[in-house]
Amino acid sequence: MRVLIVGAGQVGFQLAKRLSEEDQDVVLIDLDPQKTSYVSEQLDLLTIAGNGASLPVLEKAGLSGAGMLLAVTSQDQSNIVACLLASQFDVELRVARISAPEYYEPDRALARELFGIDLVISPEREVAWETLQLLASEAATEFVHFMDDRVRLLGVRIREGAPVVAKSMAQLDHELSDLRFVTVAIVRDGKTEIPRGPSRIEAGDQVFLLAATDDMPSIPRLAGYEQFELRRVMIAGGNQEAIYLARHLAAQDVECTILERDRRRCVELAEALPEALILHGDARDPELLEMEGVEGVDGFVAFTGIDSVNMLSGLLAKTMGARKVVTLIHRPDYIPLVTRIGIDAAVSPRLSAANAILRYVRRGGVRTVATLKGADAEAIEFEIGDEAPILHRPLKHVSFPKQGVIGAIIRDGEVISPRGDDVLLPGDRAFVFAAPAAVPEIERLLA
């Protein structure tokens, strides 16, 4: 199927990379020839330098035969026009990235049908929702949900003295047989390992688990964390992400304080968020943080527009006693540094938007894909086909790639944590965690 992607920024690049790996016929369009040239060097796909909101450019890219158009530039109007043009050519699926908050106000909501848009994605809204999920658990460093949140992928940092420290996968499988979860990856010193029976968990490891959502509350205790209740949150920065997050927190009766350097913006925030406490100040000021009681907050979120400011203020808050710290990071190469310097978790608007789109774009056996920040691997949901080579064979007898693992199976609404004697049946949903190099072989087995 031909997929047209308008916009070669981080969102467009991530989408193009993932969809081209699935052997889709991807065409990437961007006004900036330097961006299209870079993508051509990195990915095996066709790029066109031009305006993706221009009909001649879209026709040159093959709009009339396309099955999907993903308009993900940073310009809302361009994305809307691209989808409107695609609707005139019967493109089956049309997705627009829209950031402007006025499009989401109840009395001014975007009329999707009028503009031919099937799905509207807001990076700011997506990152606020993801941050809320991370704040809900002191242990969580990363969070992905599948199948209407019945299965979750959770990343956790293992603390000293945790019950799982120094134990092998085989030991834990025996001792925790009553819990429905599978350890699908261990990240140590920046290297991702797909664990096997002899693999051991050590303090400081970042561990990824796939589990039934109902079993998730038991995971923090195993990683060495005590019971956690979110009552007070402090946010550094008053951007749109902060507004969305503050509204989420207010809906859950969580006390929220926002620190903002711009006095005029403080006035705007006070009008938009009457339920929050708005303070004028710099979150990099240790005296201000101490005065406002950062040592007593359950969550601290760094949401300024500058990555270095977010990392510094987040590190200050953590060292001064904030229980859970989440920082917003725009540059992908900064993301691995966050947990290494002692901050609990990072969020990225662009990666959150790309993952949200990939959860919606479902074709063939691949149902959902999530690109992770803390591991060199992907979480993929497959629907098992009627002729899949893996059918009816005990998993222990399948030559499954060493860089991949099946972490969960859903059959007739029941979540199964797979063991060696389990088999896959047509129509099952299998949730796989795998390094990119192993994905083609896994698709061959499951699709």
PLY file of the C-alpha trace (Angstrom):
ply
format ascii 1.0
element vertex 447
property float x
property float y
property float z
element edge 446
property int vertex1
property int vertex2
end_header
0.00 0.00 0.00
1.24 3.49 -0.82
1.55 5.79 2.19
2.11 9.52 1.75
3.73 11.30 4.70
3.70 15.09 4.63
6.40 16.48 6.91
9.93 15.15 7.45
10.40 16.28 11.04
10.82 13.85 13.92
7.20 12.66 13.73
7.36 12.11 9.98
10.74 10.41 10.19
9.58 7.96 12.87
6.45 7.10 10.90
8.40 6.67 7.66
10.97 4.44 9.35
8.38 2.16 10.94
6.08 1.87 7.92
8.93 1.33 5.45
10.20 -1.49 7.68
6.79 -3.07 7.24
7.37 -3.03 3.45
4.84 -0.27 2.83
5.38 1.92 -0.25
6.23 5.13 1.60
6.63 8.56 -0.03
7.84 11.39 2.22
7.18 15.04 1.28
8.74 18.14 2.83
9.39 21.74 1.81
13.00 21.58 3.05
15.28 19.80 0.55
17.89 19.26 3.28
15.40 17.24 5.30
14.33 15.09 2.33
17.99 14.54 1.44
18.75 13.40 4.99
15.80 10.99 4.99
16.90 9.55 1.63
20.32 8.80 3.12
18.82 7.10 6.20
15.81 5.23 4.79
15.03 3.26 1.64
12.05 5.25 0.37
11.06 7.95 -2.11
11.27 11.58 -0.97
9.93 14.70 -2.68
10.97 18.27 -1.88
7.82 20.36 -2.16
4.70 21.71 -0.48
2.60 18.82 0.80
-0.47 21.09 0.76
-0.09 21.56 -3.00
-2.17 19.36 -5.30
0.52 19.07 -8.03
3.07 17.92 -5.44
0.66 15.36 -3.97
-0.21 14.10 -7.44
3.49 13.73 -8.20
3.79 11.62 -5.04
1.00 9.32 -6.23
-2.02 10.63 -4.34
-4.54 8.97 -6.66
-3.28 5.50 -5.76
-2.49 6.07 -2.10
-4.23 4.23 0.72
-3.07 6.50 3.51
-2.03 10.13 4.00
-0.34 11.23 7.23
-0.01 15.02 7.41
2.38 15.71 10.30
4.11 19.02 9.56
4.37 21.66 12.30
1.85 23.81 10.38
-1.76 22.98 11.27
-3.18 24.67 8.17
-0.93 22.72 5.82
-1.97 19.45 7.46
-5.67 20.31 7.16
-5.35 21.26 3.49
-3.40 18.08 2.69
-6.15 15.95 4.23
-8.85 17.92 2.42
-7.12 17.29 -0.92
-6.63 13.61 -0.10
-10.35 13.23 0.64
-11.12 14.26 -2.93
-9.05 11.32 -4.20
-10.69 8.67 -1.99
-7.58 8.05 0.10
-8.83 5.54 2.66
-7.16 6.92 5.81
-6.27 10.58 6.45
-4.49 11.70 9.63
-3.65 15.30 10.60
-1.31 16.56 13.29
-3.04 19.58 14.88
-1.47 21.56 17.74
-3.55 24.74 18.04
-5.71 24.43 21.18
-8.60 26.37 19.62
-9.34 23.38 17.41
-10.13 21.36 20.55
-12.35 23.81 22.42
-15.91 22.38 22.69
-17.51 25.34 20.90
-14.81 25.52 18.20
-13.89 21.88 17.66
-12.52 20.99 14.27
-15.19 19.56 11.98
-13.18 16.54 10.84
-15.71 15.36 8.28
-15.77 18.79 6.63
-12.00 18.71 6.12
-11.79 15.01 5.31
-9.81 14.09 8.44
-10.19 10.63 10.00
-7.89 11.18 12.98
-6.60 14.35 14.66
-3.42 13.98 16.72
-2.13 16.67 19.08
1.46 16.09 20.27
0.84 18.36 23.24
-2.23 16.43 24.36
-0.53 13.08 23.83
2.52 14.02 25.91
0.33 15.41 28.71
-1.62 12.15 28.86
1.58 10.08 28.82
3.03 12.22 31.61
-0.10 11.65 33.70
0.34 7.88 33.35
3.99 8.11 34.40
3.14 10.25 37.43
0.59 7.70 38.59
3.38 5.23 39.42
6.63 6.04 41.19
8.27 3.05 39.50
7.28 3.71 35.87
9.94 5.02 33.48
7.93 4.22 30.37
4.35 3.23 29.67
2.48 1.86 26.64
-1.04 0.46 26.59
-2.51 -2.03 24.13
-5.98 -3.23 23.21
-8.07 -0.66 25.09
-5.62 -0.76 28.02
-6.12 -4.45 28.80
-2.40 -5.12 28.32
0.37 -2.75 29.36
4.07 -2.48 28.72
5.81 -0.94 31.73
9.42 0.16 32.11
10.76 0.24 35.69
14.11 1.05 37.29
15.15 -1.67 39.78
16.15 -0.37 43.20
18.78 -1.76 45.58
17.29 -4.46 47.79
14.31 -5.13 45.50
12.91 -8.69 45.75
13.95 -9.46 42.16
17.61 -8.39 42.46
20.19 -11.09 41.61
17.48 -13.56 40.59
17.32 -15.27 37.22
14.33 -15.32 34.91
13.89 -19.02 35.65
13.76 -18.35 39.42
11.27 -15.53 39.05
9.11 -17.58 36.71
8.85 -20.23 39.42
8.44 -17.89 42.42
5.93 -15.53 40.77
3.91 -18.02 38.76
0.65 -16.57 40.08
1.31 -13.18 38.41
0.56 -12.68 34.72
3.62 -10.82 33.46
6.66 -11.48 31.28
10.00 -9.68 31.53
10.65 -8.78 27.91
13.83 -6.67 28.13
16.63 -5.65 30.47
18.53 -2.45 29.74
21.92 -2.23 31.46
24.63 0.35 30.69
22.66 1.46 27.65
22.50 -2.03 26.12
19.21 -3.85 25.58
19.02 -7.59 26.31
16.06 -9.83 25.52
16.28 -12.07 28.62
16.31 -15.85 28.69
16.12 -18.31 31.60
19.65 -17.71 33.00
19.45 -13.89 32.65
19.59 -12.07 35.98
18.19 -8.74 37.13
20.54 -6.34 38.92
19.95 -3.13 40.85
19.96 -0.14 38.51
18.63 -2.11 35.54
15.76 -0.70 33.55
13.38 -3.61 33.07
10.45 -3.78 30.65
7.47 -5.98 31.44
4.34 -6.94 29.52
1.39 -7.76 31.75
-2.34 -7.77 32.12
-3.38 -4.32 33.34
-5.05 -5.85 36.40
-1.68 -7.27 37.51
0.27 -4.01 37.13
-0.22 -2.80 40.76
1.99 -5.66 41.99
4.99 -4.66 39.84
6.31 -1.60 41.82
6.74 -3.67 45.00
8.83 -6.24 43.11
11.06 -3.43 41.79
11.62 -2.08 45.31
9.03 0.70 45.51
6.59 1.45 48.30
2.93 2.34 47.91
2.50 5.61 46.02
-0.34 8.12 45.95
-0.27 11.20 43.72
-1.48 14.21 45.74
0.81 17.16 44.88
2.46 18.00 41.55
4.70 20.92 40.61
5.10 21.87 36.93
7.98 24.00 35.62
6.85 25.93 32.54
3.47 27.17 31.42
3.24 25.84 27.87
0.23 24.14 26.32
1.37 20.73 27.58
1.31 22.14 31.12
-2.26 23.38 30.67
-3.48 19.97 29.46
-1.67 18.18 32.29
-2.98 20.60 34.93
-6.54 19.95 33.76
-5.97 16.18 33.96
-4.64 16.60 37.51
-7.56 18.80 38.56
-9.99 16.16 37.31
-8.31 13.70 39.71
-8.26 16.19 42.62
-4.46 16.44 42.56
-3.02 19.71 43.89
-1.06 21.49 41.13
1.47 24.35 41.21
2.95 25.89 38.03
6.20 27.89 37.97
6.48 30.24 34.97
9.23 32.81 34.22
7.09 35.06 32.00
4.87 37.34 34.12
2.38 37.93 31.28
2.06 34.19 30.73
1.36 33.77 34.45
-1.71 36.00 34.07
-2.93 33.92 31.12
-2.39 30.69 33.06
-4.28 32.02 36.08
-7.26 32.76 33.84
-7.10 29.37 32.07
-6.45 27.30 35.22
-8.37 28.69 38.22
-7.89 25.38 40.04
-4.04 25.62 39.93
-1.59 27.80 41.87
0.42 29.92 39.40
3.77 31.33 40.61
6.13 33.72 38.83
9.67 32.37 39.03
12.49 30.29 37.55
12.42 26.55 38.29
16.23 26.51 38.14
16.36 28.59 41.35
17.04 26.22 44.30
15.83 28.81 46.81
12.49 29.15 45.02
12.06 25.38 44.81
12.83 25.04 48.52
10.49 27.90 49.44
7.62 26.35 47.48
8.14 22.95 49.09
9.50 20.86 46.25
10.78 18.31 48.77
7.19 17.45 49.62
5.74 17.01 46.13
4.83 13.58 44.78
5.58 14.63 41.20
7.71 17.29 39.51
7.30 17.89 35.76
9.73 20.03 33.72
7.72 21.35 30.76
9.68 24.40 29.59
10.56 24.75 25.91
14.29 24.23 26.48
15.69 20.72 27.01
18.70 21.86 29.06
16.44 23.85 31.40
14.16 20.86 31.81
17.05 18.56 32.65
18.61 20.98 35.14
15.37 21.87 36.92
14.34 18.21 36.99
17.68 17.17 38.48
17.45 19.94 41.08
13.94 18.85 42.06
15.03 15.22 42.35
18.04 15.98 44.53
15.88 18.24 46.73
13.37 15.50 47.45
10.69 15.38 44.74
9.48 11.79 44.68
8.88 11.37 40.91
10.41 13.60 38.21
9.40 13.66 34.54
11.10 15.92 31.98
10.01 16.93 28.50
12.76 16.40 25.92
12.62 17.48 22.28
15.99 16.21 21.01
15.99 12.40 20.63
19.71 12.13 21.40
19.13 13.69 24.84
16.51 11.15 25.90
18.94 8.35 26.94
20.80 10.84 29.16
17.78 11.59 31.33
17.68 8.43 33.43
21.49 8.22 33.51
21.74 11.54 35.39
19.12 10.52 37.95
15.82 11.77 36.51
13.03 9.21 36.58
11.48 9.51 33.11
11.39 11.54 29.90
8.57 12.34 27.50
8.76 13.56 23.91
5.82 15.27 22.15
6.96 14.05 18.76
7.50 10.43 19.79
4.18 10.45 21.65
2.44 11.71 18.50
4.14 9.12 16.28
3.18 6.29 18.65
-0.42 7.54 18.81
-0.65 7.48 15.02
0.95 4.03 14.78
-1.58 2.70 17.30
-4.33 3.82 14.94
-2.71 2.79 11.62
-3.47 -0.92 11.42
-2.75 -2.96 8.35
-2.17 -6.67 7.81
-1.05 -8.74 10.79
0.57 -5.80 12.57
-2.07 -4.11 14.71
-0.13 -1.71 16.92
3.49 -0.53 17.14
5.17 1.50 19.86
8.69 2.91 19.56
10.31 3.10 22.99
12.59 5.77 24.43
14.49 3.69 26.97
15.32 0.61 24.91
16.59 -0.22 21.45
13.48 -2.26 20.70
9.82 -2.00 19.73
6.57 -3.29 21.17
4.33 -4.75 18.47
0.82 -6.18 18.58
0.08 -8.90 16.01
-3.16 -10.51 14.98
-2.32 -14.14 14.21
-3.27 -15.08 10.66
-4.96 -18.31 9.54
-1.80 -19.52 7.82
0.86 -18.25 10.21
3.79 -20.73 10.45
3.73 -20.53 14.26
0.16 -21.91 14.58
-0.57 -24.87 16.89
3.09 -25.36 17.82
4.23 -25.22 21.47
6.29 -22.05 21.81
9.23 -24.00 23.25
9.50 -25.83 19.91
9.46 -22.66 17.79
12.76 -21.23 16.53
11.84 -17.72 17.62
14.47 -14.99 16.99
16.73 -14.49 20.01
16.20 -10.74 19.80
12.46 -11.05 20.32
9.99 -12.45 22.81
6.22 -12.96 23.00
5.15 -11.20 26.19
1.38 -11.67 26.19
-1.45 -13.35 24.30
-5.11 -12.39 24.28
-7.59 -15.14 23.41
-11.37 -14.77 23.79
-10.84 -11.75 26.00
-8.45 -13.52 28.38
-4.87 -12.33 28.90
-2.35 -15.19 28.82
1.27 -14.84 29.96
2.86 -17.35 27.59
4.97 -20.26 28.72
6.77 -22.93 26.73
3.77 -25.26 26.38
1.38 -22.56 25.13
0.37 -22.45 21.46
-0.99 -19.69 19.23
-4.33 -20.03 17.45
-5.84 -18.10 14.52
-7.29 -14.79 15.69
-5.11 -14.56 18.82
-3.47 -11.26 19.62
0.23 -11.65 20.38
2.25 -8.83 21.96
5.89 -8.99 20.99
8.94 -7.10 22.20
11.79 -7.17 19.69
14.93 -5.49 18.41
14.36 -3.91 14.97
16.58 -6.47 13.23
14.35 -9.32 14.41
11.02 -7.80 13.31
10.93 -9.14 9.70
11.44 -12.75 10.82
8.87 -12.37 13.62
6.35 -10.95 11.13
6.94 -13.98 8.90
6.17 -16.33 11.80
3.10 -14.54 13.13
1.38 -12.76 10.27
0 1
1 2
2 3
3 4
4 5
5 6
6 7
7 8
8 9
9 10
10 11
11 12
12 13
13 14
14 15
15 16
16 17
17 18
18 19
19 20
20 21
21 22
22 23
23 24
24 25
25 26
26 27
27 28
28 29
29 30
30 31
31 32
32 33
33 34
34 35
35 36
36 37
37 38
38 39
39 40
40 41
41 42
42 43
43 44
44 45
45 46
46 47
47 48
48 49
49 50
50 51
51 52
52 53
53 54
54 55
55 56
56 57
57 58
58 59
59 60
60 61
61 62
62 63
63 64
64 65
65 66
66 67
67 68
68 69
69 70
70 71
71 72
72 73
73 74
74 75
75 76
76 77
77 78
78 79
79 80
80 81
81 82
82 83
83 84
84 85
85 86
86 87
87 88
88 89
89 90
90 91
91 92
92 93
93 94
94 95
95 96
96 97
97 98
98 99
99 100
100 101
101 102
102 103
103 104
104 105
105 106
106 107
107 108
108 109
109 110
110 111
111 112
112 113
113 114
114 115
115 116
116 117
117 118
118 119
119 120
120 121
121 122
122 123
123 124
124 125
125 126
126 127
127 128
128 129
129 130
130 131
131 132
132 133
133 134
134 135
135 136
136 137
137 138
138 139
139 140
140 141
141 142
142 143
143 144
144 145
145 146
146 147
147 148
148 149
149 150
150 151
151 152
152 153
153 154
154 155
155 156
156 157
157 158
158 159
159 160
160 161
161 162
162 163
163 164
164 165
165 166
166 167
167 168
168 169
169 170
170 171
171 172
172 173
173 174
174 175
175 176
176 177
177 178
178 179
179 180
180 181
181 182
182 183
183 184
184 185
185 186
186 187
187 188
188 189
189 190
190 191
191 192
192 193
193 194
194 195
195 196
196 197
197 198
198 199
199 200
200 201
201 202
202 203
203 204
204 205
205 206
206 207
207 208
208 209
209 210
210 211
211 212
212 213
213 214
214 215
215 216
216 217
217 218
218 219
219 220
220 221
221 222
222 223
223 224
224 225
225 226
226 227
227 228
228 229
229 230
230 231
231 232
232 233
233 234
234 235
235 236
236 237
237 238
238 239
239 240
240 241
241 242
242 243
243 244
244 245
245 246
246 247
247 248
248 249
249 250
250 251
251 252
252 253
253 254
254 255
255 256
256 257
257 258
258 259
259 260
260 261
261 262
262 263
263 264
264 265
265 266
266 267
267 268
268 269
269 270
270 271
271 272
272 273
273 274
274 275
275 276
276 277
277 278
278 279
279 280
280 281
281 282
282 283
283 284
284 285
285 286
286 287
287 288
288 289
289 290
290 291
291 292
292 293
293 294
294 295
295 296
296 297
297 298
298 299
299 300
300 301
301 302
302 303
303 304
304 305
305 306
306 307
307 308
308 309
309 310
310 311
311 312
312 313
313 314
314 315
315 316
316 317
317 318
318 319
319 320
320 321
321 322
322 323
323 324
324 325
325 326
326 327
327 328
328 329
329 330
330 331
331 332
332 333
333 334
334 335
335 336
336 337
337 338
338 339
339 340
340 341
341 342
342 343
343 344
344 345
345 346
346 347
347 348
348 349
349 350
350 351
351 352
352 353
353 354
354 355
355 356
356 357
357 358
358 359
359 360
360 361
361 362
362 363
363 364
364 365
365 366
366 367
367 368
368 369
369 370
370 371
371 372
372 373
373 374
374 375
375 376
376 377
377 378
378 379
379 380
380 381
381 382
382 383
383 384
384 385
385 386
386 387
387 388
388 389
389 390
390 391
391 392
392 393
393 394
394 395
395 396
396 397
397 398
398 399
399 400
400 401
401 402
402 403
403 404
404 405
405 406
406 407
407 408
408 409
409 410
410 411
411 412
412 413
413 414
414 415
415 416
416 417
417 418
418 419
419 420
420 421
421 422
422 423
423 424
424 425
425 426
426 427
427 428
428 429
429 430
430 431
431 432
432 433
433 434
434 435
435 436
436 437
437 438
438 439
439 440
440 441
441 442
442 443
443 444
444 445
445 446
